[in-house]
Amino acid sequence: MSEHTANLSKEGRVLIPATIRRELGLREGEPLSISVVDGEIRIVSRLAALRQMQQRLAHLRDPLNPAVDELLRERREAASHE
């Protein structure tokens, strides 16, 4: 874990040090998700947030019956009745 000190500007901006940006693979203009958890500010790239959500929901996946297959089956059945 790397730790740095930063200052809050009067506009509320905080500069993320270059070493941390490189460590996390953050690029200029990349969208970030910002949240408060247990009194701490958490800044996460959207890609990292997506991966975290996929991990949290992984237990809901049924590898024997993928949701996309079920959706396609339902769509095809509905189309056959049109």
Biopython code that builds the backbone (N, CA, C, O; Angstrom):
import numpy as np
from Bio.PDB.StructureBuilder import StructureBuilder

atoms = [
    (1, "MET", "N", (0.851, -1.182, 0.000)),
    (1, "MET", "CA", (0.000, 0.000, 0.000)),
    (1, "MET", "C", (0.884, 1.228, 0.000)),
    (1, "MET", "O", (1.739, 1.385, 0.872)),
    (2, "SER", "N", (0.682, 2.104, -0.978)),
    (2, "SER", "CA", (1.425, 3.355, -0.994)),
    (2, "SER", "C", (0.587, 4.434, -0.330)),
    (2, "SER", "O", (-0.639, 4.439, -0.442)),
    (3, "GLU", "N", (1.249, 5.338, 0.355)),
    (3, "GLU", "CA", (0.540, 6.404, 1.066)),
    (3, "GLU", "C", (1.195, 7.733, 0.747)),
    (3, "GLU", "O", (2.419, 7.863, 0.780)),
    (4, "HIS", "N", (0.365, 8.719, 0.437)),
    (4, "HIS", "CA", (0.839, 10.055, 0.068)),
    (4, "HIS", "C", (-0.013, 11.089, 0.776)),
    (4, "HIS", "O", (-1.086, 10.780, 1.295)),
    (5, "THR", "N", (0.469, 12.309, 0.792)),
    (5, "THR", "CA", (-0.281, 13.433, 1.339)),
    (5, "THR", "C", (-0.687, 14.343, 0.198)),
    (5, "THR", "O", (0.096, 14.590, -0.719)),
    (6, "ALA", "N", (-1.917, 14.843, 0.255)),
    (6, "ALA", "CA", (-2.409, 15.775, -0.764)),
    (6, "ALA", "C", (-3.188, 16.878, -0.059)),
    (6, "ALA", "O", (-3.639, 16.707, 1.074)),
    (7, "ASN", "N", (-3.338, 17.999, -0.731)),
    (7, "ASN", "CA", (-4.081, 19.121, -0.176)),
    (7, "ASN", "C", (-5.390, 19.306, -0.933)),
    (7, "ASN", "O", (-5.477, 19.038, -2.131)),
    (8, "LEU", "N", (-6.391, 19.763, -0.218)),
    (8, "LEU", "CA", (-7.681, 20.069, -0.808)),
    (8, "LEU", "C", (-7.680, 21.538, -1.223)),
    (8, "LEU", "O", (-7.438, 22.418, -0.397)),
    (9, "SER", "N", (-7.952, 21.805, -2.511)),
    (9, "SER", "CA", (-7.974, 23.193, -2.984)),
    (9, "SER", "C", (-9.279, 23.862, -2.552)),
    (9, "SER", "O", (-10.201, 23.189, -2.094)),
    (10, "LYS", "N", (-9.355, 25.175, -2.696)),
    (10, "LYS", "CA", (-10.577, 25.884, -2.307)),
    (10, "LYS", "C", (-11.753, 25.480, -3.198)),
    (10, "LYS", "O", (-12.908, 25.651, -2.807)),
    (11, "GLU", "N", (-11.475, 24.950, -4.385)),
    (11, "GLU", "CA", (-12.535, 24.456, -5.272)),
    (11, "GLU", "C", (-12.949, 23.027, -4.922)),
    (11, "GLU", "O", (-13.873, 22.489, -5.533)),
    (12, "GLY", "N", (-12.276, 22.398, -3.941)),
    (12, "GLY", "CA", (-12.591, 21.042, -3.541)),
    (12, "GLY", "C", (-11.846, 19.987, -4.336)),
    (12, "GLY", "O", (-12.214, 18.813, -4.302)),
    (13, "ARG", "N", (-10.808, 20.383, -5.049)),
    (13, "ARG", "CA", (-10.046, 19.440, -5.872)),
    (13, "ARG", "C", (-8.881, 18.844, -5.091)),
    (13, "ARG", "O", (-8.262, 19.491, -4.246)),
    (14, "VAL", "N", (-8.611, 17.569, -5.416)),
    (14, "VAL", "CA", (-7.474, 16.862, -4.837)),
    (14, "VAL", "C", (-6.689, 16.266, -5.996)),
    (14, "VAL", "O", (-7.264, 15.617, -6.870)),
    (15, "LEU", "N", (-5.390, 16.482, -6.007)),
    (15, "LEU", "CA", (-4.537, 15.917, -7.046)),
    (15, "LEU", "C", (-4.097, 14.517, -6.617)),
    (15, "LEU", "O", (-3.504, 14.338, -5.553)),
    (16, "ILE", "N", (-4.397, 13.535, -7.457)),
    (16, "ILE", "CA", (-3.941, 12.168, -7.185)),
    (16, "ILE", "C", (-2.497, 12.084, -7.676)),
    (16, "ILE", "O", (-2.240, 12.301, -8.860)),
    (17, "PRO", "N", (-1.555, 11.773, -6.792)),
    (17, "PRO", "CA", (-0.151, 11.728, -7.199)),
    (17, "PRO", "C", (0.093, 10.779, -8.376)),
    (17, "PRO", "O", (-0.574, 9.752, -8.508)),
    (18, "ALA", "N", (1.045, 11.133, -9.217)),
    (18, "ALA", "CA", (1.359, 10.365, -10.425)),
    (18, "ALA", "C", (1.693, 8.915, -10.103)),
    (18, "ALA", "O", (1.318, 8.014, -10.853)),
    (19, "THR", "N", (2.390, 8.678, -9.002)),
    (19, "THR", "CA", (2.755, 7.298, -8.667)),
    (19, "THR", "C", (1.517, 6.441, -8.411)),
    (19, "THR", "O", (1.479, 5.270, -8.787)),
    (20, "ILE", "N", (0.510, 7.026, -7.774)),
    (20, "ILE", "CA", (-0.730, 6.291, -7.516)),
    (20, "ILE", "C", (-1.492, 6.097, -8.813)),
    (20, "ILE", "O", (-2.036, 5.019, -9.053)),
    (21, "ARG", "N", (-1.543, 7.134, -9.664)),
    (21, "ARG", "CA", (-2.235, 6.997, -10.955)),
    (21, "ARG", "C", (-1.601, 5.888, -11.784)),
    (21, "ARG", "O", (-2.305, 5.092, -12.405)),
    (22, "ARG", "N", (-0.274, 5.834, -11.795)),
    (22, "ARG", "CA", (0.418, 4.769, -12.539)),
    (22, "ARG", "C", (0.137, 3.405, -11.926)),
    (22, "ARG", "O", (-0.128, 2.441, -12.644)),
    (23, "GLU", "N", (0.193, 3.323, -10.609)),
    (23, "GLU", "CA", (-0.043, 2.056, -9.906)),
    (23, "GLU", "C", (-1.437, 1.503, -10.215)),
    (23, "GLU", "O", (-1.617, 0.290, -10.330)),
    (24, "LEU", "N", (-2.418, 2.395, -10.348)),
    (24, "LEU", "CA", (-3.799, 1.977, -10.612)),
    (24, "LEU", "C", (-4.148, 1.961, -12.093)),
    (24, "LEU", "O", (-5.233, 1.521, -12.472)),
    (25, "GLY", "N", (-3.235, 2.438, -12.930)),
    (25, "GLY", "CA", (-3.493, 2.463, -14.359)),
    (25, "GLY", "C", (-4.521, 3.508, -14.760)),
    (25, "GLY", "O", (-5.219, 3.341, -15.760)),
    (26, "LEU", "N", (-4.619, 4.585, -13.988)),
    (26, "LEU", "CA", (-5.580, 5.652, -14.285)),
    (26, "LEU", "C", (-5.026, 6.566, -15.363)),
    (26, "LEU", "O", (-3.839, 6.891, -15.380)),
    (27, "ARG", "N", (-5.922, 6.975, -16.270)),
    (27, "ARG", "CA", (-5.515, 7.861, -17.369)),
    (27, "ARG", "C", (-6.327, 9.146, -17.324)),
    (27, "ARG", "O", (-7.430, 9.184, -16.779)),
    (28, "GLU", "N", (-5.769, 10.184, -17.897)),
    (28, "GLU", "CA", (-6.445, 11.483, -17.965)),
    (28, "GLU", "C", (-7.811, 11.326, -18.633)),
    (28, "GLU", "O", (-7.931, 10.682, -19.676)),
    (29, "GLY", "N", (-8.829, 11.914, -18.030)),
    (29, "GLY", "CA", (-10.171, 11.886, -18.587)),
    (29, "GLY", "C", (-10.966, 10.634, -18.247)),
    (29, "GLY", "O", (-12.141, 10.530, -18.599)),
    (30, "GLU", "N", (-10.335, 9.685, -17.565)),
    (30, "GLU", "CA", (-11.030, 8.431, -17.217)),
    (30, "GLU", "C", (-12.103, 8.706, -16.166)),
    (30, "GLU", "O", (-11.839, 9.388, -15.176)),
    (31, "PRO", "N", (-13.318, 8.177, -16.374)),
    (31, "PRO", "CA", (-14.364, 8.364, -15.365)),
    (31, "PRO", "C", (-14.038, 7.590, -14.095)),
    (31, "PRO", "O", (-13.557, 6.459, -14.147)),
    (32, "LEU", "N", (-14.306, 8.213, -12.963)),
    (32, "LEU", "CA", (-14.043, 7.597, -11.671)),
    (32, "LEU", "C", (-15.326, 7.566, -10.852)),
    (32, "LEU", "O", (-16.180, 8.443, -10.986)),
    (33, "SER", "N", (-15.453, 6.566, -10.016)),
    (33, "SER", "CA", (-16.572, 6.460, -9.091)),
    (33, "SER", "C", (-16.070, 6.904, -7.721)),
    (33, "SER", "O", (-15.049, 6.413, -7.241)),
    (34, "ILE", "N", (-16.783, 7.829, -7.095)),
    (34, "ILE", "CA", (-16.367, 8.362, -5.792)),
    (34, "ILE", "C", (-17.475, 8.081, -4.787)),
    (34, "ILE", "O", (-18.641, 8.390, -5.033)),
    (35, "SER", "N", (-17.104, 7.493, -3.652)),
    (35, "SER", "CA", (-18.101, 7.185, -2.623)),
    (35, "SER", "C", (-17.493, 7.408, -1.240)),
    (35, "SER", "O", (-16.278, 7.526, -1.082)),
    (36, "VAL", "N", (-18.373, 7.463, -0.250)),
    (36, "VAL", "CA", (-17.945, 7.556, 1.145)),
    (36, "VAL", "C", (-18.326, 6.241, 1.813)),
    (36, "VAL", "O", (-19.494, 5.852, 1.820)),
    (37, "VAL", "N", (-17.333, 5.563, 2.372)),
    (37, "VAL", "CA", (-17.545, 4.277, 3.046)),
    (37, "VAL", "C", (-16.878, 4.363, 4.415)),
    (37, "VAL", "O", (-15.671, 4.581, 4.519)),
    (38, "ASP", "N", (-17.671, 4.191, 5.446)),
    (38, "ASP", "CA", (-17.150, 4.231, 6.825)),
    (38, "ASP", "C", (-16.338, 5.497, 7.075)),
    (38, "ASP", "O", (-15.286, 5.439, 7.712)),
    (39, "GLY", "N", (-16.812, 6.636, 6.582)),
    (39, "GLY", "CA", (-16.145, 7.911, 6.818)),
    (39, "GLY", "C", (-14.906, 8.146, 5.975)),
    (39, "GLY", "O", (-14.172, 9.105, 6.211)),
    (40, "GLU", "N", (-14.661, 7.283, 4.991)),
    (40, "GLU", "CA", (-13.510, 7.438, 4.103)),
    (40, "GLU", "C", (-13.988, 7.692, 2.684)),
    (40, "GLU", "O", (-15.019, 7.168, 2.261)),
    (41, "ILE", "N", (-13.226, 8.503, 1.947)),
    (41, "ILE", "CA", (-13.519, 8.735, 0.541)),
    (41, "ILE", "C", (-12.836, 7.630, -0.253)),
    (41, "ILE", "O", (-11.642, 7.377, -0.089)),
    (42, "ARG", "N", (-13.611, 6.972, -1.118)),
    (42, "ARG", "CA", (-13.050, 5.932, -1.985)),
    (42, "ARG", "C", (-13.212, 6.377, -3.428)),
    (42, "ARG", "O", (-14.300, 6.748, -3.867)),
    (43, "ILE", "N", (-12.108, 6.331, -4.152)),
    (43, "ILE", "CA", (-12.102, 6.684, -5.566)),
    (43, "ILE", "C", (-11.698, 5.446, -6.336)),
    (43, "ILE", "O", (-10.622, 4.889, -6.115)),
    (44, "VAL", "N", (-12.570, 5.012, -7.248)),
    (44, "VAL", "CA", (-12.352, 3.764, -7.974)),
    (44, "VAL", "C", (-12.608, 4.020, -9.453)),
    (44, "VAL", "O", (-13.554, 4.723, -9.809)),
    (45, "SER", "N", (-11.765, 3.450, -10.316)),
    (45, "SER", "CA", (-12.041, 3.570, -11.750)),
    (45, "SER", "C", (-13.335, 2.828, -12.054)),
    (45, "SER", "O", (-13.694, 1.888, -11.344)),
    (46, "ARG", "N", (-14.032, 3.240, -13.096)),
    (46, "ARG", "CA", (-15.287, 2.572, -13.446)),
    (46, "ARG", "C", (-15.044, 1.102, -13.767)),
    (46, "ARG", "O", (-15.866, 0.248, -13.436)),
    (47, "LEU", "N", (-13.917, 0.806, -14.409)),
    (47, "LEU", "CA", (-13.596, -0.584, -14.730)),
    (47, "LEU", "C", (-13.426, -1.403, -13.458)),
    (47, "LEU", "O", (-13.935, -2.520, -13.361)),
    (48, "ALA", "N", (-12.703, -0.845, -12.472)),
    (48, "ALA", "CA", (-12.513, -1.541, -11.206)),
    (48, "ALA", "C", (-13.840, -1.705, -10.475)),
    (48, "ALA", "O", (-14.084, -2.751, -9.876)),
    (49, "ALA", "N", (-14.707, -0.685, -10.514)),
    (49, "ALA", "CA", (-16.023, -0.776, -9.879)),
    (49, "ALA", "C", (-16.861, -1.871, -10.540)),
    (49, "ALA", "O", (-17.556, -2.623, -9.858)),
    (50, "LEU", "N", (-16.793, -1.956, -11.870)),
    (50, "LEU", "CA", (-17.516, -3.004, -12.597)),
    (50, "LEU", "C", (-17.020, -4.391, -12.189)),
    (50, "LEU", "O", (-17.819, -5.297, -11.953)),
    (51, "ARG", "N", (-15.714, -4.549, -12.109)),
    (51, "ARG", "CA", (-15.147, -5.848, -11.708)),
    (51, "ARG", "C", (-15.553, -6.218, -10.282)),
    (51, "ARG", "O", (-15.848, -7.377, -9.992)),
    (52, "GLN", "N", (-15.565, -5.216, -9.391)),
    (52, "GLN", "CA", (-15.985, -5.476, -8.011)),
    (52, "GLN", "C", (-17.442, -5.929, -7.970)),
    (52, "GLN", "O", (-17.786, -6.858, -7.240)),
    (53, "MET", "N", (-18.302, -5.269, -8.757)),
    (53, "MET", "CA", (-19.709, -5.641, -8.792)),
    (53, "MET", "C", (-19.883, -7.047, -9.366)),
    (53, "MET", "O", (-20.702, -7.821, -8.871)),
    (54, "GLN", "N", (-19.127, -7.379, -10.395)),
    (54, "GLN", "CA", (-19.196, -8.731, -10.962)),
    (54, "GLN", "C", (-18.806, -9.775, -9.915)),
    (54, "GLN", "O", (-19.419, -10.840, -9.841)),
    (55, "GLN", "N", (-17.794, -9.474, -9.112)),
    (55, "GLN", "CA", (-17.371, -10.412, -8.066)),
    (55, "GLN", "C", (-18.451, -10.563, -7.005)),
    (55, "GLN", "O", (-18.709, -11.667, -6.524)),
    (56, "ARG", "N", (-19.094, -9.426, -6.634)),
    (56, "ARG", "CA", (-20.142, -9.488, -5.615)),
    (56, "ARG", "C", (-21.350, -10.303, -6.085)),
    (56, "ARG", "O", (-22.012, -10.962, -5.283)),
    (57, "LEU", "N", (-21.630, -10.252, -7.382)),
    (57, "LEU", "CA", (-22.807, -10.932, -7.911)),
    (57, "LEU", "C", (-22.501, -12.316, -8.486)),
    (57, "LEU", "O", (-23.407, -13.008, -8.952)),
    (58, "ALA", "N", (-21.248, -12.714, -8.456)),
    (58, "ALA", "CA", (-20.841, -13.985, -9.068)),
    (58, "ALA", "C", (-21.605, -15.177, -8.498)),
    (58, "ALA", "O", (-21.863, -16.146, -9.213)),
    (59, "HIS", "N", (-21.963, -15.116, -7.237)),
    (59, "HIS", "CA", (-22.684, -16.240, -6.626)),
    (59, "HIS", "C", (-24.077, -16.435, -7.224)),
    (59, "HIS", "O", (-24.684, -17.489, -7.037)),
    (60, "LEU", "N", (-24.584, -15.442, -7.934)),
    (60, "LEU", "CA", (-25.908, -15.542, -8.548)),
    (60, "LEU", "C", (-25.878, -16.227, -9.915)),
    (60, "LEU", "O", (-26.920, -16.619, -10.440)),
    (61, "ARG", "N", (-24.685, -16.369, -10.486)),
    (61, "ARG", "CA", (-24.555, -17.000, -11.802)),
    (61, "ARG", "C", (-24.805, -18.495, -11.709)),
    (61, "ARG", "O", (-24.399, -19.156, -10.754)),
    (62, "ASP", "N", (-25.482, -19.009, -12.722)),
    (62, "ASP", "CA", (-25.698, -20.439, -12.841)),
    (62, "ASP", "C", (-24.958, -20.892, -14.099)),
    (62, "ASP", "O", (-25.477, -20.721, -15.203)),
    (63, "PRO", "N", (-23.759, -21.466, -13.962)),
    (63, "PRO", "CA", (-22.975, -21.834, -15.140)),
    (63, "PRO", "C", (-23.673, -22.857, -16.034)),
    (63, "PRO", "O", (-23.363, -22.952, -17.221)),
    (64, "LEU", "N", (-24.615, -23.625, -15.475)),
    (64, "LEU", "CA", (-25.340, -24.613, -16.274)),
    (64, "LEU", "C", (-26.505, -24.003, -17.052)),
    (64, "LEU", "O", (-27.023, -24.610, -17.989)),
    (65, "ASN", "N", (-26.913, -22.783, -16.649)),
    (65, "ASN", "CA", (-28.027, -22.119, -17.311)),
    (65, "ASN", "C", (-27.736, -20.615, -17.389)),
    (65, "ASN", "O", (-28.328, -19.830, -16.648)),
    (66, "PRO", "N", (-26.827, -20.215, -18.284)),
    (66, "PRO", "CA", (-26.472, -18.796, -18.373)),
    (66, "PRO", "C", (-27.694, -17.918, -18.671)),
    (66, "PRO", "O", (-28.556, -18.293, -19.466)),
    (67, "ALA", "N", (-27.757, -16.760, -18.034)),
    (67, "ALA", "CA", (-28.891, -15.848, -18.180)),
    (67, "ALA", "C", (-29.089, -15.431, -19.630)),
    (67, "ALA", "O", (-30.227, -15.280, -20.074)),
    (68, "VAL", "N", (-28.007, -15.243, -20.377)),
    (68, "VAL", "CA", (-28.149, -14.825, -21.776)),
    (68, "VAL", "C", (-28.851, -15.912, -22.584)),
    (68, "VAL", "O", (-29.649, -15.600, -23.467)),
    (69, "ASP", "N", (-28.567, -17.181, -22.296)),
    (69, "ASP", "CA", (-29.241, -18.275, -23.001)),
    (69, "ASP", "C", (-30.733, -18.273, -22.693)),
    (69, "ASP", "O", (-31.567, -18.462, -23.579)),
    (70, "GLU", "N", (-31.048, -18.059, -21.429)),
    (70, "GLU", "CA", (-32.456, -18.007, -21.021)),
    (70, "GLU", "C", (-33.173, -16.839, -21.692)),
    (70, "GLU", "O", (-34.300, -16.993, -22.163)),
    (71, "LEU", "N", (-32.534, -15.683, -21.739)),
    (71, "LEU", "CA", (-33.123, -14.510, -22.383)),
    (71, "LEU", "C", (-33.353, -14.764, -23.872)),
    (71, "LEU", "O", (-34.418, -14.444, -24.399)),
    (72, "LEU", "N", (-32.365, -15.333, -24.548)),
    (72, "LEU", "CA", (-32.518, -15.635, -25.974)),
    (72, "LEU", "C", (-33.657, -16.634, -26.206)),
    (72, "LEU", "O", (-34.430, -16.497, -27.153)),
    (73, "ARG", "N", (-33.748, -17.625, -25.343)),
    (73, "ARG", "CA", (-34.806, -18.622, -25.462)),
    (73, "ARG", "C", (-36.185, -17.955, -25.326)),
    (73, "ARG", "O", (-37.105, -18.248, -26.090)),
    (74, "GLU", "N", (-36.309, -17.056, -24.343)),
    (74, "GLU", "CA", (-37.576, -16.347, -24.141)),
    (74, "GLU", "C", (-37.916, -15.464, -25.337)),
    (74, "GLU", "O", (-39.067, -15.418, -25.770)),
    (75, "ARG", "N", (-36.912, -14.762, -25.874)),
    (75, "ARG", "CA", (-37.138, -13.874, -27.025)),
    (75, "ARG", "C", (-37.565, -14.676, -28.258)),
    (75, "ARG", "O", (-38.471, -14.280, -28.992)),
    (76, "ARG", "N", (-36.904, -15.791, -28.463)),
    (76, "ARG", "CA", (-37.247, -16.621, -29.634)),
    (76, "ARG", "C", (-38.663, -17.180, -29.496)),
    (76, "ARG", "O", (-39.411, -17.239, -30.472)),
    (77, "GLU", "N", (-39.018, -17.585, -28.293)),
    (77, "GLU", "CA", (-40.377, -18.103, -28.074)),
    (77, "GLU", "C", (-41.409, -17.014, -28.311)),
    (77, "GLU", "O", (-42.430, -17.258, -28.953)),
    (78, "ALA", "N", (-41.155, -15.814, -27.799)),
    (78, "ALA", "CA", (-42.080, -14.697, -28.016)),
    (78, "ALA", "C", (-42.195, -14.361, -29.487)),
    (78, "ALA", "O", (-43.289, -14.072, -29.972)),
    (79, "ALA", "N", (-41.071, -14.393, -30.215)),
    (79, "ALA", "CA", (-41.075, -14.079, -31.646)),
    (79, "ALA", "C", (-41.863, -15.127, -32.427)),
    (79, "ALA", "O", (-42.499, -14.802, -33.430)),
    (80, "SER", "N", (-41.826, -16.358, -31.983)),
    (80, "SER", "CA", (-42.549, -17.413, -32.712)),
    (80, "SER", "C", (-44.064, -17.277, -32.564)),
    (80, "SER", "O", (-44.816, -17.832, -33.364)),
    (81, "HIS", "N", (-44.516, -16.543, -31.546)),
    (81, "HIS", "CA", (-45.949, -16.328, -31.338)),
    (81, "HIS", "C", (-46.458, -15.071, -32.029)),
    (81, "HIS", "O", (-47.654, -14.782, -31.985)),
    (82, "GLU", "N", (-45.573, -14.330, -32.660)),
    (82, "GLU", "CA", (-45.986, -13.087, -33.337)),
    (82, "GLU", "C", (-46.473, -13.347, -34.728)),
    (82, "GLU", "O", (-46.856, -12.412, -35.433)),
]
sb = StructureBuilder()
sb.init_structure("model")
sb.init_model(0)
sb.init_chain("A")
sb.init_seg("    ")
for serial, (resi, resn, name, xyz) in enumerate(atoms, 1):
    if name == "N":
        sb.init_residue(resn, " ", resi, " ")
    sb.init_atom(name, np.array(xyz, "f"), 0.0, 1.0, " ", f" {name:<3s}", serial, name[0])
structure = sb.get_structure()
